[in-house]
Amino acid sequence: MLPLLRRLERLRGTIPMKRYTCTEYRLEMMLLGLTRKLNDTNLEPQDREKLKQEIQEIERQMGLQEET
């Protein structure tokens, strides 16, 4: 067995692995899409503000922002 694989096997028991869920992936993709839309220069100010609010809500759900 390769030395790197041995080290990884040893670490596997010591480092807790967090499960990456479909919900987390979905929220990340939504956040990415909204951020890309926000960078569009042709947005109306009210649309830009709505996007910012949606981004803040998703960030809050993901734990990236404190609840207010």
A tleap script that builds the chain and sets N, CA, C and O, in Angstrom:
source leaprc.protein.ff14SB
mol = sequence {
  NMET LEU PRO LEU LEU ARG ARG LEU GLU ARG
  LEU ARG GLY THR ILE PRO MET LYS ARG TYR
  THR CYS THR GLU TYR ARG LEU GLU MET MET
  LEU LEU GLY LEU THR ARG LYS LEU ASN ASP
  THR ASN LEU GLU PRO GLN ASP ARG GLU LYS
  LEU LYS GLN GLU ILE GLN GLU ILE GLU ARG
  GLN MET GLY LEU GLN GLU GLU CTHR
}
set mol.1.N position { 0.847 -1.184 0.000 }
set mol.1.CA position { 0.000 0.000 0.000 }
set mol.1.C position { 0.889 1.242 0.000 }
set mol.1.O position { 1.951 1.260 0.621 }
set mol.2.N position { 0.446 2.255 -0.691 }
set mol.2.CA position { 1.217 3.495 -0.771 }
set mol.2.C position { 1.247 4.205 0.577 }
set mol.2.O position { 0.271 4.160 1.325 }
set mol.3.N position { 2.363 4.862 0.891 }
set mol.3.CA position { 2.465 5.563 2.172 }
set mol.3.C position { 1.356 6.600 2.375 }
set mol.3.O position { 0.847 6.747 3.486 }
set mol.4.N position { 0.984 7.306 1.334 }
set mol.4.CA position { -0.065 8.318 1.466 }
set mol.4.C position { -1.391 7.673 1.855 }
set mol.4.O position { -2.110 8.198 2.706 }
set mol.5.N position { -1.713 6.557 1.249 }
set mol.5.CA position { -2.958 5.866 1.585 }
set mol.5.C position { -2.956 5.380 3.024 }
set mol.5.O position { -3.986 5.420 3.697 }
set mol.6.N position { -1.809 4.921 3.498 }
set mol.6.CA position { -1.708 4.497 4.902 }
set mol.6.C position { -1.988 5.667 5.838 }
set mol.6.O position { -2.722 5.538 6.818 }
set mol.7.N position { -1.388 6.808 5.518 }
set mol.7.CA position { -1.611 7.985 6.362 }
set mol.7.C position { -3.078 8.393 6.346 }
set mol.7.O position { -3.639 8.749 7.382 }
set mol.8.N position { -3.694 8.341 5.180 }
set mol.8.CA position { -5.108 8.694 5.085 }
set mol.8.C position { -5.980 7.734 5.887 }
set mol.8.O position { -6.941 8.154 6.532 }
set mol.9.N position { -5.650 6.461 5.846 }
set mol.9.CA position { -6.406 5.484 6.625 }
set mol.9.C position { -6.267 5.746 8.116 }
set mol.9.O position { -7.237 5.615 8.863 }
set mol.10.N position { -5.078 6.113 8.552 }
set mol.10.CA position { -4.876 6.435 9.962 }
set mol.10.C position { -5.675 7.670 10.353 }
set mol.10.O position { -6.293 7.709 11.417 }
set mol.11.N position { -5.661 8.667 9.493 }
set mol.11.CA position { -6.381 9.901 9.791 }
set mol.11.C position { -7.893 9.714 9.771 }
set mol.11.O position { -8.618 10.403 10.488 }
set mol.12.N position { -8.355 8.806 8.970 }
set mol.12.CA position { -9.791 8.590 8.829 }
set mol.12.C position { -10.451 8.367 10.189 }
set mol.12.O position { -11.579 8.808 10.405 }
set mol.13.N position { -9.779 7.706 11.082 }
set mol.13.CA position { -10.342 7.436 12.395 }
set mol.13.C position { -10.249 8.614 13.345 }
set mol.13.O position { -10.955 8.643 14.353 }
set mol.14.N position { -9.399 9.585 13.054 }
set mol.14.CA position { -9.190 10.689 13.989 }
set mol.14.C position { -9.870 11.986 13.580 }
set mol.14.O position { -10.118 12.843 14.427 }
set mol.15.N position { -10.172 12.142 12.312 }
set mol.15.CA position { -10.782 13.383 11.849 }
set mol.15.C position { -12.256 13.126 11.552 }
set mol.15.O position { -12.582 12.372 10.635 }
set mol.16.N position { -13.147 13.748 12.319 }
set mol.16.CA position { -14.572 13.530 12.046 }
set mol.16.C position { -14.953 14.147 10.701 }
set mol.16.O position { -14.636 15.304 10.426 }
set mol.17.N position { -15.632 13.366 9.875 }
set mol.17.CA position { -16.050 13.844 8.562 }
set mol.17.C position { -17.502 14.309 8.647 }
set mol.17.O position { -18.380 13.557 9.070 }
set mol.18.N position { -17.743 15.545 8.244 }
set mol.18.CA position { -19.104 16.074 8.219 }
set mol.18.C position { -19.749 15.651 6.912 }
set mol.18.O position { -19.134 15.738 5.850 }
set mol.19.N position { -20.969 15.202 6.991 }
set mol.19.CA position { -21.688 14.810 5.779 }
set mol.19.C position { -22.126 16.061 5.037 }
set mol.19.O position { -22.615 17.016 5.640 }
set mol.20.N position { -21.949 16.045 3.757 }
set mol.20.CA position { -22.338 17.145 2.875 }
set mol.20.C position { -23.681 16.768 2.278 }
set mol.20.O position { -23.774 15.819 1.499 }
set mol.21.N position { -24.719 17.507 2.639 }
set mol.21.CA position { -26.071 17.111 2.258 }
set mol.21.C position { -26.527 17.778 0.966 }
set mol.21.O position { -25.933 18.750 0.500 }
set mol.22.N position { -27.584 17.233 0.410 }
set mol.22.CA position { -28.193 17.807 -0.799 }
set mol.22.C position { -28.695 19.221 -0.521 }
set mol.22.O position { -28.609 20.097 -1.382 }
set mol.23.N position { -29.211 19.438 0.668 }
set mol.23.CA position { -29.722 20.760 1.030 }
set mol.23.C position { -28.598 21.782 1.040 }
set mol.23.O position { -28.770 22.901 0.557 }
set mol.24.N position { -27.444 21.405 1.591 }
set mol.24.CA position { -26.302 22.320 1.607 }
set mol.24.C position { -25.847 22.644 0.188 }
set mol.24.O position { -25.547 23.795 -0.132 }
set mol.25.N position { -25.798 21.629 -0.649 }
set mol.25.CA position { -25.399 21.836 -2.043 }
set mol.25.C position { -26.396 22.760 -2.743 }
set mol.25.O position { -26.005 23.682 -3.459 }
set mol.26.N position { -27.672 22.504 -2.530 }
set mol.26.CA position { -28.720 23.320 -3.149 }
set mol.26.C position { -28.594 24.783 -2.732 }
set mol.26.O position { -28.675 25.680 -3.571 }
set mol.27.N position { -28.398 25.022 -1.441 }
set mol.27.CA position { -28.251 26.396 -0.957 }
set mol.27.C position { -27.014 27.063 -1.555 }
set mol.27.O position { -27.056 28.238 -1.919 }
set mol.28.N position { -25.914 26.315 -1.657 }
set mol.28.CA position { -24.697 26.880 -2.253 }
set mol.28.C position { -24.922 27.271 -3.708 }
set mol.28.O position { -24.463 28.324 -4.150 }
set mol.29.N position { -25.626 26.427 -4.447 }
set mol.29.CA position { -25.881 26.722 -5.861 }
set mol.29.C position { -26.838 27.904 -6.017 }
set mol.29.O position { -26.689 28.711 -6.934 }
set mol.30.N position { -27.818 28.001 -5.119 }
set mol.30.CA position { -28.723 29.153 -5.147 }
set mol.30.C position { -27.947 30.434 -4.854 }
set mol.30.O position { -28.138 31.451 -5.521 }
set mol.31.N position { -27.077 30.376 -3.859 }
set mol.31.CA position { -26.262 31.531 -3.496 }
set mol.31.C position { -25.365 31.946 -4.655 }
set mol.31.O position { -25.229 33.135 -4.943 }
set mol.32.N position { -24.761 30.981 -5.311 }
set mol.32.CA position { -23.909 31.265 -6.462 }
set mol.32.C position { -24.704 31.942 -7.578 }
set mol.32.O position { -24.252 32.934 -8.150 }
set mol.33.N position { -25.881 31.410 -7.884 }
set mol.33.CA position { -26.710 31.978 -8.940 }
set mol.33.C position { -27.153 33.394 -8.625 }
set mol.33.O position { -27.112 34.267 -9.492 }
set mol.34.N position { -27.575 33.630 -7.390 }
set mol.34.CA position { -28.016 34.974 -7.003 }
set mol.34.C position { -26.853 35.961 -7.029 }
set mol.34.O position { -27.023 37.115 -7.423 }
set mol.35.N position { -25.681 35.510 -6.613 }
set mol.35.CA position { -24.502 36.377 -6.633 }
set mol.35.C position { -24.135 36.754 -8.059 }
set mol.35.O position { -23.760 37.895 -8.327 }
set mol.36.N position { -24.242 35.807 -8.964 }
set mol.36.CA position { -23.964 36.104 -10.376 }
set mol.36.C position { -24.972 37.102 -10.931 }
set mol.36.O position { -24.606 38.018 -11.668 }
set mol.37.N position { -26.238 36.923 -10.578 }
set mol.37.CA position { -27.265 37.869 -11.033 }
set mol.37.C position { -26.985 39.264 -10.483 }
set mol.37.O position { -27.175 40.264 -11.176 }
set mol.38.N position { -26.532 39.322 -9.234 }
set mol.38.CA position { -26.255 40.610 -8.599 }
set mol.38.C position { -25.144 41.356 -9.325 }
set mol.38.O position { -25.131 42.587 -9.334 }
set mol.39.N position { -24.225 40.639 -9.927 }
set mol.39.CA position { -23.124 41.265 -10.654 }
set mol.39.C position { -23.532 41.785 -12.026 }
set mol.39.O position { -22.731 42.426 -12.707 }
set mol.40.N position { -24.768 41.518 -12.440 }
set mol.40.CA position { -25.277 42.010 -13.718 }
set mol.40.C position { -25.442 43.529 -13.634 }
set mol.40.O position { -26.098 44.034 -12.724 }
set mol.41.N position { -24.850 44.249 -14.577 }
set mol.41.CA position { -24.890 45.716 -14.537 }
set mol.41.C position { -26.212 46.282 -15.021 }
set mol.41.O position { -26.461 47.474 -14.842 }
set mol.42.N position { -27.069 45.469 -15.629 }
set mol.42.CA position { -28.334 45.964 -16.168 }
set mol.42.C position { -29.495 45.860 -15.187 }
set mol.42.O position { -30.647 46.025 -15.587 }
set mol.43.N position { -29.222 45.592 -13.927 }
set mol.43.CA position { -30.285 45.428 -12.938 }
set mol.43.C position { -30.850 46.771 -12.493 }
set mol.43.O position { -30.125 47.756 -12.350 }
set mol.44.N position { -32.143 46.784 -12.282 }
set mol.44.CA position { -32.801 47.948 -11.687 }
set mol.44.C position { -32.462 47.972 -10.195 }
set mol.44.O position { -32.218 46.923 -9.599 }
set mol.45.N position { -32.445 49.162 -9.591 }
set mol.45.CA position { -32.099 49.252 -8.159 }
set mol.45.C position { -32.992 48.392 -7.260 }
set mol.45.O position { -32.502 47.778 -6.313 }
set mol.46.N position { -34.295 48.344 -7.546 }
set mol.46.CA position { -35.185 47.541 -6.689 }
set mol.46.C position { -34.907 46.044 -6.853 }
set mol.46.O position { -35.030 45.282 -5.893 }
set mol.47.N position { -34.534 45.621 -8.064 }
set mol.47.CA position { -34.174 44.215 -8.281 }
set mol.47.C position { -32.874 43.873 -7.558 }
set mol.47.O position { -32.738 42.793 -6.983 }
set mol.48.N position { -31.930 44.796 -7.593 }
set mol.48.CA position { -30.649 44.598 -6.914 }
set mol.48.C position { -30.865 44.450 -5.402 }
set mol.48.O position { -30.248 43.600 -4.759 }
set mol.49.N position { -31.741 45.281 -4.848 }
set mol.49.CA position { -32.020 45.224 -3.413 }
set mol.49.C position { -32.703 43.905 -3.044 }
set mol.49.O position { -32.395 43.309 -2.012 }
set mol.50.N position { -33.629 43.455 -3.890 }
set mol.50.CA position { -34.310 42.185 -3.636 }
set mol.50.C position { -33.306 41.028 -3.655 }
set mol.50.O position { -33.369 40.134 -2.811 }
set mol.51.N position { -32.387 41.049 -4.615 }
set mol.51.CA position { -31.355 40.006 -4.682 }
set mol.51.C position { -30.481 40.011 -3.430 }
set mol.51.O position { -30.147 38.953 -2.898 }
set mol.52.N position { -30.111 41.203 -2.962 }
set mol.52.CA position { -29.292 41.305 -1.750 }
set mol.52.C position { -30.011 40.690 -0.555 }
set mol.52.O position { -29.395 40.010 0.267 }
set mol.53.N position { -31.322 40.933 -0.464 }
set mol.53.CA position { -32.096 40.364 0.642 }
set mol.53.C position { -32.155 38.843 0.541 }
set mol.53.O position { -32.031 38.150 1.551 }
set mol.54.N position { -32.342 38.323 -0.661 }
set mol.54.CA position { -32.371 36.871 -0.857 }
set mol.54.C position { -31.021 36.248 -0.500 }
set mol.54.O position { -30.964 35.188 0.123 }
set mol.55.N position { -29.941 36.911 -0.899 }
set mol.55.CA position { -28.595 36.421 -0.580 }
set mol.55.C position { -28.386 36.392 0.929 }
set mol.55.O position { -27.845 35.426 1.466 }
set mol.56.N position { -28.813 37.446 1.610 }
set mol.56.CA position { -28.665 37.493 3.066 }
set mol.56.C position { -29.443 36.368 3.736 }
set mol.56.O position { -28.964 35.771 4.701 }
set mol.57.N position { -30.639 36.075 3.231 }
set mol.57.CA position { -31.450 35.002 3.812 }
set mol.57.C position { -30.770 33.641 3.628 }
set mol.57.O position { -30.737 32.835 4.558 }
set mol.58.N position { -30.240 33.389 2.457 }
set mol.58.CA position { -29.552 32.114 2.216 }
set mol.58.C position { -28.292 32.020 3.071 }
set mol.58.O position { -28.005 30.962 3.631 }
set mol.59.N position { -27.541 33.110 3.176 }
set mol.59.CA position { -26.343 33.110 4.023 }
set mol.59.C position { -26.711 32.834 5.476 }
set mol.59.O position { -25.980 32.141 6.183 }
set mol.60.N position { -27.845 33.377 5.922 }
set mol.60.CA position { -28.297 33.130 7.289 }
set mol.60.C position { -28.630 31.648 7.467 }
set mol.60.O position { -28.263 31.047 8.476 }
set mol.61.N position { -29.325 31.058 6.489 }
set mol.61.CA position { -29.679 29.639 6.555 }
set mol.61.C position { -28.432 28.759 6.583 }
set mol.61.O position { -28.423 27.705 7.218 }
set mol.62.N position { -27.392 29.193 5.898 }
set mol.62.CA position { -26.154 28.415 5.828 }
set mol.62.C position { -25.256 28.643 7.042 }
set mol.62.O position { -24.248 27.956 7.206 }
set mol.63.N position { -25.617 29.600 7.888 }
set mol.63.CA position { -24.796 29.894 9.052 }
set mol.63.C position { -23.621 30.795 8.740 }
set mol.63.O position { -22.670 30.869 9.518 }
set mol.64.N position { -23.675 31.483 7.605 }
set mol.64.CA position { -22.600 32.391 7.220 }
set mol.64.C position { -22.827 33.796 7.767 }
set mol.64.O position { -21.946 34.652 7.699 }
set mol.65.N position { -24.012 34.016 8.306 }
set mol.65.CA position { -24.387 35.340 8.780 }
set mol.65.C position { -25.211 35.155 10.053 }
set mol.65.O position { -26.013 34.226 10.156 }
set mol.66.N position { -25.008 36.033 11.002 }
set mol.66.CA position { -25.772 35.931 12.240 }
set mol.66.C position { -27.193 36.406 12.012 }
set mol.66.O position { -27.446 37.315 11.222 }
set mol.67.N position { -28.129 35.764 12.729 }
set mol.67.CA position { -29.530 36.163 12.625 }
set mol.67.C position { -29.721 37.500 13.311 }
set mol.67.O position { -29.118 37.781 14.347 }
set mol.68.N position { -30.577 38.324 12.710 }
set mol.68.CA position { -30.848 39.641 13.311 }
set mol.68.C position { -32.278 39.746 13.737 }
set mol.68.O position { -32.691 40.780 14.262 }
savepdb mol mol.pdb
quit
